[in-house]
Amino acid sequence: MLDAIRWDSDLIRRYDLAGPRYTSYPTAVQFHSQVGTFDLFHALRDSRKALRPLSLYVHVPFCANICYYCACNKVITKDRGRALPYLQRLEQEIQLIACHLDPAQKVEQLHFGGGTPTFLSHDELRQLMAHLRKHFNLLDDDSGDYGIEIDPREADWSTMGLLRELGFNRVSIGLQDLDPAVQRAVNRLQSLEETRAVIDAARTLQFRSINIDLIYGLPKQTPDNFARTVEEVISLQPDRLSVFNYAHLPERFMPQRRINAHELPSPAQKLEMLQRTIEQLTAAGYRYIGMDHFALPDDELAIAQEEQTLQRNFQGYTTHGHCDLIGLGVSAISQIGDLYCQNSSDLSQYQNTLAAAQLATSRGLVCNADDRLRRAVIQQLICNFSLEFAEIEQQFNIDFQGYFGALWPQLQGMADDGLIVLDRERIAVSPAGRLLVRSVCMVFDAYLEQQNRQRFSRVI
């Protein structure tokens, strides 16, 4: 079993930098408009020839209410009728993509995100899943990882029953914070009872996994009131927890301008919230997977990390990184072989392009040899907290220390500080360095110096 993480305030102060979350390398900041539908068709052909398994991500952008902290691509509307034209174009996209793939390619993973996927009516959800099953090889034996994001204010027992019937077996529940004052400050009033009802339904209906999202650093949060939220959440016994650091970037995300910056907790308070959360979750038996994620020891993510098969992509930590990821819907990102591509983030443009029988690919990137090498290095560090040089040398036919010689002084400095253990054969992230693994990954990021760090959240 991996050693427990260790809290080191001095190390955190030194290495708590702004940087990417590495759901991909290169990151989406590097995407450019020279990549388009021709590149996508070429990648789909390669996927078809190799008969690679698939992971589908479906983006439903609509929300009935705005949450002020949100940085997702969403459309706020009370008009449920706006979903219909979107679904027509989404179904068109599904058809256009699927005809370039082989029916033998199994969909091992499916995820509906948003927005609020349950903004859609029951009939709309049925129709969308029927369309996906018609054009893709979805598994019928409940062996796939088929998940959906749930807002408990937009779901009830009948909704959960429908989702289970349609083949979903995982749910991710947005909670963020249970304190009423915090909820009012971010415009998300959601009771513990609403959340518990959805979780009870999921357990009764035998959903395989329940994830809960929390955010620390929101207005009016204090270490004490956030600790109470964490205690309540532990009592709900989710299989996984995501505990995100709120990044206040009002210049980039308009809804955040409604948050009173004077009500945000101080950096010291945020650190105390995280430290206490880690102590609470560890005492309750949760394992730190990495970044913001915790899981019970018998969860698939924890087991995969033990076996060093854990991977990371735009779905976050996953056991399906070997699949080609197909993103469907406005702003959705695909990762197919060495191609990353993203649909237009503008709803009208997305719909109009598909109305003209064209795919809505707007930008992307094709990885070169150096990208592939650095991607493998970052993947190993962020998933396993260790890196064996011999494995990389064999895979990419390089001398590791020779290739990355310019980085050695920086790595040696991290080793001297106790962030990592460095020798001639490997890098091992220390228990005190695991919370800061993004900072270790950033050393290997060839693009980072060219980027505006203000685009990224801080590590902690």
Secondary structure as UniProt FT lines:
FT   HELIX           9..15
FT   HELIX           28..30
FT   TURN            33..34
FT   HELIX           37..50
FT   STRAND          54..60
FT   STRAND          62..63
FT   TURN            68..69
FT   STRAND          75..76
FT   HELIX           80..82
FT   HELIX           83..98
FT   TURN            99..100
FT   TURN            103..104
FT   STRAND          106..114
FT   HELIX           117..119
FT   HELIX           122..135
FT   STRAND          137..138
FT   STRAND          145..150
FT   HELIX           152..154
FT   HELIX           157..166
FT   STRAND          170..176
FT   HELIX           180..186
FT   HELIX           192..204
FT   TURN            205..206
FT   STRAND          209..216
FT   TURN            219..220
FT   HELIX           223..236
FT   STRAND          240..245
FT   TURN            250..252
FT   HELIX           254..258
FT   HELIX           261..263
FT   HELIX           267..283
FT   TURN            284..285
FT   STRAND          287..290
FT   TURN            291..292
FT   STRAND          293..295
FT   TURN            297..298
FT   HELIX           300..306
FT   TURN            307..308
FT   STRAND          311..313
FT   TURN            314..315
FT   STRAND          316..318
FT   TURN            321..322
FT   STRAND          324..328
FT   TURN            330..331
FT   STRAND          333..336
FT   TURN            337..338
FT   STRAND          339..343
FT   HELIX           347..355
FT   TURN            356..357
FT   STRAND          361..366
FT   HELIX           369..384
FT   STRAND          386..388
FT   HELIX           389..396
FT   HELIX           400..403
FT   HELIX           405..407
FT   HELIX           408..417
FT   STRAND          420..422
FT   STRAND          426..429
FT   TURN            431..433
FT   HELIX           434..436
FT   HELIX           437..443
FT   TURN            446..447
FT   HELIX           448..450
FT   HELIX           453..455
//
